[in-house]
Amino acid sequence: MPLKLNQTSKFIVQAFNALGDETRFKILQVLSSSNEICVSQIAKSLGITTAGTSQHLKILEQAGLIERQRMGQRTCYIIKPSRKIHQEIINVTLKVKDSNE
């Protein structure tokens, strides 16, 4: 009988798939240093287009790591503050960021 993943395990797989891309990993690090940040600001800090940034943000959002917030015509993002596993993944991301500085 094949091993089935529970919801937490499925989330972890999705999160690591999303964070397996260097740009998305950097985006999560940028988001971790701000309460909320808009697409154009993220794009500027990484030196990539807003369209490219939006595509990466969509994947991070689908993985359940971030949330989108509309502010008039602007779209801003925050790290999704929900389950304990979210925080543990974010903490690992921050540790890597701190060790690089």
RAURNOR-V205765 format. One record per residue. N is the residue number from 0. D_CENTER is the distance of its C-alpha to the mean C-alpha in Angstrom with 2 decimals. Layout:
N&D_CENTER  N&D_CENTER
//
This chain:
0&34.14  1&30.55  2&27.93  3&25.66  4&22.17  5&21.62  6&18.71  7&16.97  8&17.54  9&16.27  10&12.94  11&12.79  12&13.80  13&11.21  14&8.33  15&10.30  16&11.14  17&7.75  18&7.36  19&11.03  20&10.74  21&11.31  22&9.99  23&6.42  24&6.92  25&8.52  26&6.20  27&4.10  28&7.85  29&9.02  30&7.30  31&8.72  32&12.01  33&12.42  34&13.02  35&11.93  36&11.86  37&13.11  38&12.46  39&15.61  40&14.81  41&11.60  42&13.82  43&16.62  44&15.02  45&14.00  46&17.23  47&16.15  48&17.17  49&15.66  50&16.21  51&14.29  52&11.34  53&11.64  54&11.78  55&8.58  56&6.86  57&9.15  58&8.18  59&4.56  60&6.82  61&9.52  62&8.09  63&8.06  64&4.88  65&5.16  66&8.71  67&10.79  68&13.93  69&16.93  70&19.15  71&22.19  72&21.48  73&18.20  74&14.76  75&12.44  76&9.02  77&8.43  78&6.55  79&8.44  80&11.52  81&13.31  82&14.45  83&15.38  84&13.49  85&10.11  86&11.61  87&12.99  88&9.92  89&8.57  90&12.22  91&12.42  92&9.77  93&11.88  94&15.02  95&14.37  96&13.78  97&16.94  98&18.96  99&18.42  100&19.79
//
